[in-house]
Amino acid sequence: MFIEIDPSRPQPIFEQVAMQIKFAIAAGTVRANELIPSIRDLSWQLAINPNTVARAYQILQDEGIILARRGIGLVVTESAMAECQKQRKDFFQQRFQNFLDDVARSKLSPDELHEILQH
């Protein structure tokens, strides 16, 4: 599983981990009933504190995205893909709306906005 952490972002690392796992599930990179790395393995791969990964995994469990199976590990639930796709869509709709609100407040001209969107 490929997760990229950016410590300079304002979003806490545990949220970055949870979000990227959700995006991977939404994209079908991680599928239902698939094992995800253990807390220890993922914390080692990302060079972050195991408690950070545990917190991200707790969020995913609370949302019904992953499930702990005794003797097996953490697996992606059957309903995870649909839920993650919904959350991904909601996330980007909110970010896009925030962008549009900022554009409106900034009084950018249509030409300036067009120039920004071209890059």
C-alpha positions as CSV (number, residue, x, y, z in Angstrom):
1,M,0.0,0.0,0.0
2,F,1.5,3.3,-1.0
3,I,0.9,6.2,1.4
4,E,2.7,9.5,1.2
5,I,2.9,11.6,4.4
6,D,3.5,15.3,4.2
7,P,4.4,16.7,7.7
8,S,4.2,20.2,6.4
9,R,0.5,20.0,5.7
10,P,-1.9,21.4,8.3
11,Q,-3.8,18.1,8.3
12,P,-2.7,15.8,11.2
13,I,-0.7,12.7,10.0
14,F,-3.2,10.3,11.3
15,E,-5.9,12.0,9.2
16,Q,-3.6,11.8,6.2
17,V,-3.1,8.1,6.7
18,A,-6.8,7.4,7.1
19,M,-7.7,9.6,4.1
20,Q,-5.2,7.9,1.8
21,I,-6.4,4.5,2.8
22,K,-9.9,5.6,2.0
23,F,-8.8,7.0,-1.4
24,A,-7.0,3.7,-2.2
25,I,-10.2,1.7,-1.3
26,A,-12.3,4.2,-3.4
27,A,-10.0,3.7,-6.4
28,G,-10.1,-0.1,-6.0
29,T,-6.4,-0.3,-5.3
30,V,-7.4,-2.0,-2.0
31,R,-10.4,-4.3,-2.2
32,A,-13.0,-5.8,0.1
33,N,-11.7,-8.6,2.4
34,E,-8.1,-7.6,1.7
35,L,-5.7,-7.4,4.6
36,I,-4.2,-4.0,5.3
37,P,-0.7,-3.7,6.9
38,S,-0.5,-4.1,10.7
39,I,0.0,-1.1,12.8
40,R,3.6,-2.0,13.4
41,D,4.3,-2.7,9.7
42,L,2.7,0.5,8.4
43,S,4.3,2.7,11.1
44,W,7.7,1.2,10.1
45,Q,7.1,1.7,6.4
46,L,6.0,5.4,7.0
47,A,8.6,6.0,9.8
48,I,5.9,7.3,12.1
49,N,4.7,6.5,15.6
50,P,2.6,3.3,15.9
51,N,0.1,5.3,17.9
52,T,-0.5,7.6,14.9
53,V,-1.3,4.6,12.7
54,A,-3.5,3.1,15.5
55,R,-5.5,6.4,15.6
56,A,-6.0,6.3,11.8
57,Y,-7.1,2.7,12.0
58,Q,-9.5,3.5,14.8
59,I,-11.1,6.1,12.6
60,L,-11.5,3.6,9.8
61,Q,-12.9,1.0,12.2
62,D,-15.4,3.5,13.7
63,E,-16.6,4.3,10.1
64,G,-17.0,0.6,9.2
65,I,-14.2,0.8,6.6
66,I,-12.0,-1.9,8.2
67,L,-12.7,-4.7,10.6
68,A,-10.4,-6.5,13.0
69,R,-10.6,-10.3,12.5
70,R,-9.2,-12.2,15.3
71,G,-6.1,-14.2,14.3
72,I,-6.1,-12.7,10.8
73,G,-5.7,-8.9,11.1
74,L,-7.4,-5.9,9.8
75,V,-9.5,-6.4,6.6
76,V,-11.5,-4.0,4.4
77,T,-15.2,-4.5,4.8
78,E,-17.6,-5.4,1.9
79,S,-19.3,-1.9,2.1
80,A,-16.0,0.0,2.3
81,M,-15.7,0.9,-1.4
82,A,-19.1,2.5,-1.7
83,E,-18.5,4.5,1.6
84,C,-15.0,5.6,0.6
85,Q,-16.2,6.7,-2.9
86,K,-18.9,8.7,-1.2
87,Q,-16.5,10.3,1.2
88,R,-14.0,11.0,-1.5
89,K,-16.7,12.8,-3.6
90,D,-17.8,14.8,-0.5
91,F,-14.2,15.7,0.3
92,F,-13.5,17.1,-3.1
93,Q,-16.9,18.8,-3.5
94,Q,-16.2,20.7,-0.2
95,R,-12.7,21.6,-1.3
96,F,-14.0,22.8,-4.6
97,Q,-16.7,24.9,-3.0
98,N,-14.1,26.4,-0.6
99,F,-12.1,27.3,-3.7
100,L,-15.0,28.9,-5.4
101,D,-15.8,30.9,-2.2
102,D,-12.2,32.1,-2.0
103,V,-12.3,33.1,-5.7
104,A,-15.5,35.1,-5.1
105,R,-14.0,36.9,-2.1
106,S,-10.8,37.7,-3.9
107,K,-12.5,39.5,-6.7
108,L,-10.4,37.7,-9.3
109,S,-11.3,38.6,-12.8
110,P,-12.5,35.8,-15.1
111,D,-9.2,36.2,-17.1
112,E,-7.1,35.8,-13.9
113,L,-9.1,32.7,-12.9
114,H,-8.8,31.2,-16.3
115,E,-5.0,31.8,-16.2
116,I,-4.8,30.0,-12.8
117,L,-6.9,27.1,-14.0
118,Q,-4.7,26.7,-17.1
119,H,-1.7,25.9,-15.0
